[in-house]
């Protein structure tokens, strides 16, 4: 699996988790009256920021859950030549978030 595929996989996981959370949130809010003006995003950035913050939070939870001695893990089964270790991937994602 090459690096672009891994990046797409991370993004797809984030989108899937976000969609699941939003679906659950919509089910909870179904009993509430129609959306108020404050609930409607005022821009595309406002609309996307919630999903991005959710994905970032989930990624942070995964990074914190991984034992420190496993941060050097690199998959060996299959074609993983040049794959990043778990720690390198976490640093890469952090760099992307902060840029």
N, C-alpha and C positions, 0 to 999 in steps of 0.2 A: 504494500500500500504506500503510495508516494505522499509527500507532504501536502500537496493541494487536496488530495482525497481526505486526508486526516483533518485538514482545516474545514472542508465542507461537512465532514462528519460532526465536528464540534458545533458548527453553526446549525446544522439540521437538528442536533440534539437540543440545542438551546431553543430553537423555534418550536420543536415538538413539546418540550416542557412548558414553554410559555403558553402555547395553545391549550394544553391540558389545564393549566392553572386558570387561564382566562375563561375556559368553558365552565370550570367549577365555580368561578366567581359569578358568571352569568346565571348559573342555576340558583345560586344563593340570592341574587338580586332580582330574580324573576318575580318574586312576591312583592317587591317594592314598586312604588308608582314610577311612571315614565321618568327617564333620565332628566336630571336638572341641568340647567345651563352650565353649572360648574363642573359637571361630569364629562362634558364634551371637550375633547382636546382642541386647543386653539390653533395648533399648527401640526405639521407632519412630525416635527421634532418632538413635540409633546406626546404625540401618539406612539412613537417608537421608543421613547425613553423608558417607559414603564416596562416594556418587554425586554429591553437591554439590561435594565437594572435587575430584573428577575433572573435573566441568564447569568449575569455577573455574580449574583448572590449564590446561585446554584454551583457555579464553577468554583467559587471561593469555598463553599461547603465541601466539595469533593477534594480540593487541595488540602484543606484542614483535616479531613478524615483520613487521608493517606498517611501511614506511619512514616516518620522521617527516614528510616533506613530503607524505605522502598522508593525514594525519590530518584534513585539511580536506575530503576527498572526500565528496560528496553525489551520489547517483545522479541523472541528468537524464532518462534515457529512461523514459517512463511518467508516472504520476501520483505524484510524490514531493513535493508541496507540503508544506512544514513538516517534512520529514524531517530527522533529526539527521545531522550529519556523523559520520564514523567516530570521531573524537576525542570528540565529544559523547556518542556511544553508549557508548564505553568508560568515560567519566566517570560516565554514568548507571548502568551496570552496577556500577561500583565503589561508587557511593553505595548501591545496593541491597544489595550484599554486606556493606558495613560497617554497615548499619542494623539 
